[in-house]
Amino acid sequence: MNRVSLLLMVAVMASALYLVRTQYESRSLTTEMDRATQEARRLETENDRLDVERRAQATPLRVEKLAREQLRMRTITPAITHYATVGGAAATSPAEVRP
């Protein structure tokens, strides 16, 4: 009977140690999953914030202001429009051009 009792005691101890180990791993994985979920939420919030900032930066009024100030662009008017001519033949029509 002693051998059977000893064998059962070893089996119970091994089973208890295995149970403790699996519970520890389960808690570790749960903690890691919570951290990953929290990081995903943080990244999603950051992405939303950057998307709002991008939309705010690309408004037509802001783009026009930057074009005027930084690129020194101005709105087009007939007074400042220059027309390009080919070979100095500005007044000739396509019918008058001979090969």
QUIMO-V84564 format. One record per backbone hydrogen bond with DSSP energy under -0.5 kcal/mol. CO is the residue of the C=O (numbers start at 0). NH is the residue of the N-H. If there is no record, write none. Layout:
co=[CO/CO]
nh=[NH/NH]
This chain:
co=[0/1/2/3/4/5/6/7/8/9/10/11/12/13/14/15/16/17/18/19/20/21/22/23/24/25/26/27/28/29/30/31/32/33/34/35/36/37/38/39/40/41/42/43/44/45/46/47/48/49/50/51/52/53/55/58/59/60/61/62/63/64/65/65/66/76/77/84/85/87/92/92]
nh=[4/5/6/7/8/9/10/11/12/13/14/15/16/17/18/19/20/21/22/23/24/25/26/27/28/29/30/31/32/33/34/35/36/37/38/39/40/41/42/43/44/45/46/47/48/49/50/51/52/53/54/55/56/57/58/62/63/64/65/66/67/68/69/70/72/79/80/86/88/89/95/96]
